[in-house]
Amino acid sequence: MADVDTRPLPPITPDTRAFWDGCAAGELRVQHCAACTAVQFPPRARCIACGAQRLDWHAVPPHGTVYSVTVVHRAPGAAFRDSVPYVVALVDLAPGARLMVNVVDCAPGSVTIGMRVRVGFEPRGSDEHAVWMPVARVEN
């Protein structure tokens, strides 16, 4: 019998739906304000720069740079016990947005500030209700 991933799924709201739809399509999307051209992430109902509600979604290149990194050694709850240690990083994306993401497929202590990563997607949850989560991998 396969292990079941019990980690919680993110809430999908009207403000975040386009982001999660993009993840399912293998595309990293961020909001752009049609009024002032500001880029923002995480998704919101209004522009954080000017307050406008005219926000568009644009795909961005999946490459970024690690801005900050931590290794989690102590599970925050039972659902994460099988995942520790794991890496959480803030990744700066080319258009000026910053994404919090797990860095996978590497030794946890090897991830450093300034490291180049590529964002990809992995399914979480059951087959019929899977959410495609962004994850980062170190670029060679």
C-alpha positions as CSV (number, residue, x, y, z in Angstrom):
1,M,0.0,0.0,0.0
2,A,1.4,3.4,-1.0
3,D,1.9,6.1,1.6
4,V,-0.8,8.7,1.7
5,D,0.4,12.4,1.8
6,T,-1.5,13.9,4.7
7,R,0.1,17.4,4.5
8,P,-2.6,20.1,4.3
9,L,-3.7,21.5,0.9
10,P,-3.7,25.2,0.3
11,P,-7.1,27.0,0.3
12,I,-8.1,27.9,-3.2
13,T,-10.0,31.2,-3.2
14,P,-11.3,33.5,-6.0
15,D,-8.1,35.6,-5.5
16,T,-5.8,32.6,-5.8
17,R,-7.6,30.4,-8.4
18,A,-5.6,31.7,-11.4
19,F,-2.4,30.9,-9.6
20,W,-3.4,27.3,-8.8
21,D,-4.8,26.8,-12.3
22,G,-1.4,27.9,-13.7
23,C,0.4,25.5,-11.4
24,A,-1.8,22.6,-12.7
25,A,-0.9,23.7,-16.2
26,G,2.8,23.8,-15.4
27,E,3.0,27.6,-15.4
28,L,4.1,30.0,-12.7
29,R,1.8,33.0,-12.7
30,V,1.9,36.3,-10.8
31,Q,-0.4,39.3,-10.7
32,H,0.3,42.5,-12.6
33,C,-1.6,45.7,-11.9
34,A,-3.2,47.1,-15.0
35,A,-3.2,50.6,-13.4
36,C,0.4,51.0,-12.2
37,T,2.2,47.9,-13.6
38,A,3.3,46.7,-10.2
39,V,4.0,43.0,-9.8
40,Q,2.7,41.2,-6.7
41,F,2.8,37.8,-5.1
42,P,1.0,36.3,-3.1
43,P,-2.2,37.0,-4.9
44,R,-4.6,39.6,-3.5
45,A,-7.9,41.3,-4.5
46,R,-6.2,44.7,-4.8
47,C,-2.8,46.1,-5.9
48,I,-0.5,46.5,-2.9
49,A,1.1,49.5,-4.6
50,C,-1.9,51.6,-5.7
51,G,-5.0,49.9,-4.4
52,A,-6.5,49.2,-7.9
53,Q,-8.6,46.1,-8.5
54,R,-7.5,45.7,-12.1
55,L,-5.2,42.8,-11.7
56,D,-4.1,40.6,-14.6
57,W,-2.2,37.3,-14.4
58,H,1.0,36.7,-16.4
59,A,3.2,33.6,-16.7
60,V,6.8,34.3,-15.5
61,P,10.0,32.4,-16.2
62,P,10.4,29.6,-13.6
63,H,13.9,30.7,-12.7
64,G,14.8,32.5,-9.5
65,T,17.4,33.2,-6.8
66,V,17.3,32.1,-3.2
67,Y,16.8,35.3,-1.1
68,S,16.5,33.5,2.3
69,V,16.5,29.9,3.4
70,T,15.8,27.7,6.4
71,V,15.9,24.0,7.1
72,V,13.0,22.7,9.1
73,H,14.1,19.9,11.5
74,R,11.1,19.7,13.8
75,A,7.8,18.9,12.2
76,P,5.1,21.6,12.8
77,G,2.5,18.9,13.1
78,A,1.9,15.2,12.5
79,A,1.3,15.7,8.8
80,F,4.9,16.8,8.3
81,R,6.7,14.2,10.4
82,D,7.7,12.1,7.4
83,S,9.0,15.2,5.6
84,V,11.7,16.5,8.0
85,P,14.2,17.8,7.4
86,Y,13.0,20.0,4.6
87,V,14.0,23.3,3.1
88,V,11.9,26.4,2.9
89,A,13.2,29.3,0.8
90,L,12.1,32.7,-0.3
91,V,12.9,32.8,-4.0
92,D,13.1,36.1,-6.0
93,L,11.6,35.8,-9.4
94,A,12.6,37.8,-12.5
95,P,9.6,40.1,-12.6
96,G,10.1,41.3,-9.0
97,A,7.9,38.8,-7.1
98,R,9.0,36.7,-4.2
99,L,7.8,33.1,-3.7
100,M,8.0,30.9,-0.6
101,V,8.7,27.4,-1.7
102,N,10.2,24.1,-0.7
103,V,13.5,23.3,-2.3
104,V,13.6,19.6,-3.1
105,D,15.9,16.9,-4.5
106,C,19.0,18.1,-2.7
107,A,20.7,17.8,0.7
108,P,18.9,20.2,3.1
109,G,22.1,21.9,4.2
110,S,23.4,22.6,0.7
111,V,20.9,25.3,-0.2
112,T,22.4,28.8,0.2
113,I,21.4,32.4,-0.3
114,G,22.1,33.5,-3.9
115,M,21.7,30.0,-5.3
116,R,19.9,29.8,-8.6
117,V,16.8,27.5,-8.6
118,R,14.1,26.5,-11.1
119,V,10.5,26.2,-10.0
120,G,8.5,23.2,-11.1
121,F,5.3,21.5,-9.8
122,E,4.4,18.4,-7.9
123,P,1.0,17.0,-7.1
124,R,-0.2,16.8,-3.5
125,G,-3.5,15.2,-2.4
126,S,-5.6,12.5,-3.9
127,D,-5.6,11.9,-7.6
128,E,-9.1,13.4,-8.1
129,H,-8.4,16.4,-5.8
130,A,-4.7,17.0,-6.4
131,V,-3.2,20.4,-6.1
132,W,0.0,21.1,-8.1
133,M,2.4,22.6,-5.6
134,P,5.3,24.8,-6.7
135,V,8.7,23.4,-5.6
136,A,12.2,24.6,-6.5
137,R,15.2,22.6,-7.6
138,V,18.8,23.8,-7.7
139,E,19.9,24.7,-11.2
140,N,23.2,23.2,-12.3
